[in-house]
Amino acid sequence: MAKSLSLPSRPFNSPSSSIGTRRSQLPKISCSSISIQSQSPKDQLLALISDQERGLKTQKSPQKLASIVKSIDALASLSRNSVTTDDSLSATWRLLWTTEKEQLFIIEKAHLFGTQAGDVLQVIDVKKKSLNNVITFPPDGVFFVRSSIEVASSQRVNFRFTSAVLRGKNWEIPLPPFGQGWFETVYLDDDIRVVKDIRDDYLIVERAPYTWKE
């Protein structure tokens, strides 16, 4: 039987931190006289996710999810023959929307620890073959999972979790690695990146205006 992990009951409430604390903000999109259907595939996708609270609301709406996935497929078809696993993949990416239940659970339940989830990030360095999945809890809390990566094809990257850490201002809890898999970046440009992974989960991220470091 798996052992449960008892986390510190005190909130993340210290005054300063080097991690990003700005809440994720979606691009402001005005549909005004233009219908969503007449927009470009990229703008249509961003419009569809703009009010979905990073995916929390989508969990309760199969119809909305189907519309978003259809829009992702349309955008992916435009990028089918492109290379998305070169140096352009290296960046600090900030979450806009996802179907990943684990991330959404932490975002939704962060208040139980006396805080709220800040930026949710994916930090990739292709040359160093590293990936960090990061959830920040402003001002001083962070949960991150380290992974090693290998480029498998023009759009697919294999990953293996190597360690995880839950960190507050004056404490840190190391956690064991817990998995491996792959993800495909089906669309990539100067602004956003769209991902589908081994579990058929989707991830839409934007290039963050800062670089996250441990």
GIJO-V460892 format. One record per residue. N is the residue number from 1. RES is the residue in one letter. PHI is phi in radians with two decimals (999 if undefined). OMEGA is omega in whole degrees, 0 to 359 (* if undefined). BURIAL is I if it has 9 or more other C-alpha atoms within 8 Angstrom, else O. Layout:
n & res & phi & omega & burial
N & RES & PHI & OMEGA & BURIAL
N & RES & PHI & OMEGA & BURIAL
//
This chain:
n & res & phi & omega & burial
1 & M & 999 & 182 & O
2 & A & -1.23 & 178 & O
3 & K & -1.47 & 178 & O
4 & S & -1.43 & 181 & O
5 & L & -1.88 & 180 & O
6 & S & -1.62 & 182 & O
7 & L & -1.52 & 179 & O
8 & P & -1.02 & 183 & O
9 & S & -1.44 & 182 & O
10 & R & -1.34 & 182 & O
11 & P & -1.33 & 172 & O
12 & F & -1.41 & 187 & I
13 & N & -2.40 & 178 & O
14 & S & -1.46 & 194 & O
15 & P & -1.28 & 188 & O
16 & S & -2.38 & 182 & O
17 & S & -2.83 & 178 & O
18 & S & -1.63 & 182 & O
19 & I & -1.43 & 180 & I
20 & G & -1.19 & 182 & I
21 & T & -2.06 & 182 & I
22 & R & -1.32 & 179 & O
23 & R & -1.07 & 180 & O
24 & S & -1.11 & 180 & I
25 & Q & -2.13 & 179 & O
26 & L & -1.40 & 177 & O
27 & P & -1.02 & 177 & O
28 & K & -1.40 & 185 & O
29 & I & -2.16 & 178 & O
30 & S & -1.85 & 180 & O
31 & C & -1.53 & 180 & O
32 & S & 0.42 & 185 & O
33 & S & -1.57 & 183 & O
34 & I & -1.88 & 178 & O
35 & S & -1.32 & 179 & O
36 & I & -1.00 & 184 & O
37 & Q & -1.11 & 183 & O
38 & S & -1.60 & 179 & O
39 & Q & -1.39 & 174 & I
40 & S & -1.13 & 179 & O
41 & P & -0.95 & 179 & I
42 & K & -1.15 & 180 & O
43 & D & -1.14 & 178 & O
44 & Q & -1.10 & 179 & I
45 & L & -1.11 & 180 & I
46 & L & -1.11 & 177 & I
47 & A & -1.16 & 182 & I
48 & L & -1.16 & 183 & I
49 & I & -1.66 & 190 & I
50 & S & -1.08 & 182 & I
51 & D & -2.01 & 188 & O
52 & Q & -1.72 & 176 & I
53 & E & 0.90 & 177 & I
54 & R & 1.13 & 178 & I
55 & G & 2.03 & 181 & I
56 & L & -1.05 & 181 & I
57 & K & -1.28 & 182 & I
58 & T & -1.15 & 180 & I
59 & Q & -1.01 & 184 & I
60 & K & -1.74 & 184 & O
61 & S & -2.39 & 178 & O
62 & P & -1.00 & 180 & O
63 & Q & -1.15 & 178 & O
64 & K & -1.15 & 178 & O
65 & L & -1.03 & 180 & I
66 & A & -1.08 & 178 & O
67 & S & -1.15 & 180 & I
68 & I & -1.17 & 179 & I
69 & V & -1.09 & 177 & O
70 & K & -1.06 & 179 & O
71 & S & -1.19 & 176 & I
72 & I & -1.07 & 180 & I
73 & D & -1.08 & 179 & O
74 & A & -1.13 & 179 & I
75 & L & -1.21 & 180 & I
76 & A & -1.09 & 181 & I
77 & S & -1.12 & 178 & O
78 & L & -1.31 & 185 & O
79 & S & -2.01 & 188 & I
80 & R & -1.02 & 185 & O
81 & N & -1.77 & 182 & O
82 & S & -1.58 & 176 & O
83 & V & -1.70 & 182 & O
84 & T & -2.15 & 182 & I
85 & T & -2.06 & 178 & I
86 & D & -1.58 & 184 & O
87 & D & -1.10 & 180 & O
88 & S & -1.16 & 177 & O
89 & L & -1.34 & 182 & I
90 & S & -1.28 & 182 & I
91 & A & -3.12 & 166 & I
92 & T & -1.68 & 184 & I
93 & W & -1.81 & 182 & I
94 & R & -1.96 & 185 & I
95 & L & -1.14 & 169 & I
96 & L & -1.86 & 184 & I
97 & W & -2.85 & 177 & I
98 & T & -2.73 & 170 & I
99 & T & -1.91 & 183 & I
100 & E & -1.23 & 188 & I
101 & K & -1.11 & 182 & O
102 & E & -1.12 & 179 & O
103 & Q & -1.12 & 181 & O
104 & L & -1.13 & 178 & I
105 & F & -1.10 & 180 & O
106 & I & -1.14 & 178 & I
107 & I & -1.06 & 184 & I
108 & E & -1.27 & 187 & I
109 & K & -1.75 & 182 & O
110 & A & -1.01 & 182 & I
111 & H & -1.10 & 179 & O
112 & L & -1.16 & 179 & O
113 & F & -1.81 & 176 & I
114 & G & 1.32 & 181 & I
115 & T & -2.56 & 173 & I
116 & Q & -2.49 & 181 & I
117 & A & -1.24 & 174 & I
118 & G & -1.67 & 179 & I
119 & D & -1.16 & 173 & I
120 & V & -1.92 & 193 & I
121 & L & -2.19 & 168 & I
122 & Q & -2.28 & 185 & I
123 & V & -1.91 & 187 & I
124 & I & -2.07 & 172 & I
125 & D & -2.29 & 184 & I
126 & V & -1.13 & 182 & I
127 & K & -1.12 & 180 & O
128 & K & -1.49 & 179 & O
129 & K & 0.98 & 183 & I
130 & S & -2.29 & 176 & I
131 & L & -2.55 & 173 & I
132 & N & -2.03 & 169 & I
133 & N & -1.66 & 192 & I
134 & V & -2.29 & 169 & I
135 & I & -2.13 & 182 & I
136 & T & -1.67 & 176 & I
137 & F & -2.24 & 184 & I
138 & P & -0.99 & 6 & I
139 & P & -1.62 & 190 & I
140 & D & -2.25 & 184 & I
141 & G & -1.61 & 177 & I
142 & V & -2.76 & 171 & I
143 & F & -2.12 & 179 & I
144 & F & -2.44 & 181 & I
145 & V & -2.08 & 178 & I
146 & R & -1.52 & 178 & I
147 & S & -2.46 & 168 & I
148 & S & -1.73 & 182 & I
149 & I & -2.27 & 174 & I
150 & E & -2.40 & 176 & O
151 & V & -1.24 & 184 & I
152 & A & -1.80 & 180 & O
153 & S & -2.83 & 183 & O
154 & S & -1.13 & 180 & I
155 & Q & -2.30 & 184 & I
156 & R & -1.86 & 176 & I
157 & V & -2.21 & 173 & I
158 & N & -1.56 & 179 & I
159 & F & -2.39 & 175 & I
160 & R & -2.41 & 177 & I
161 & F & -1.15 & 181 & I
162 & T & -1.99 & 177 & I
163 & S & -2.96 & 178 & I
164 & A & -2.51 & 183 & I
165 & V & -2.48 & 169 & I
166 & L & -1.90 & 190 & I
167 & R & -2.28 & 172 & I
168 & G & -2.00 & 183 & I
169 & K & -1.15 & 185 & O
170 & N & -2.19 & 180 & O
171 & W & -2.64 & 181 & O
172 & E & -2.67 & 177 & O
173 & I & -2.09 & 176 & O
174 & P & -1.34 & 179 & O
175 & L & -2.18 & 183 & O
176 & P & -1.34 & 174 & O
177 & P & -1.15 & 188 & O
178 & F & -2.61 & 174 & O
179 & G & 2.75 & 177 & O
180 & Q & -2.71 & 180 & O
181 & G & 2.98 & 178 & I
182 & W & -2.59 & 171 & I
183 & F & -2.42 & 177 & I
184 & E & -2.07 & 174 & I
185 & T & -1.52 & 187 & I
186 & V & -1.49 & 175 & I
187 & Y & -2.68 & 181 & I
188 & L & -2.65 & 172 & I
189 & D & -2.47 & 183 & O
190 & D & -1.28 & 185 & O
191 & D & -1.98 & 188 & O
192 & I & -2.31 & 177 & I
193 & R & -2.48 & 182 & I
194 & V & -2.12 & 190 & I
195 & V & -2.24 & 168 & I
196 & K & -2.20 & 185 & I
197 & D & -2.08 & 186 & I
198 & I & -1.05 & 182 & O
199 & R & -1.69 & 184 & O
200 & D & 1.10 & 171 & O
201 & D & -1.53 & 181 & I
202 & Y & -2.09 & 181 & I
203 & L & -2.52 & 174 & I
204 & I & -2.14 & 184 & I
205 & V & -2.30 & 175 & I
206 & E & -2.04 & 175 & I
207 & R & -1.22 & 181 & I
208 & A & -1.24 & 180 & I
209 & P & -1.41 & 179 & O
210 & Y & -2.57 & 179 & O
211 & T & -1.90 & 180 & O
212 & W & -1.54 & 175 & O
213 & K & -2.34 & 180 & O
214 & E & -1.07 & * & O
//
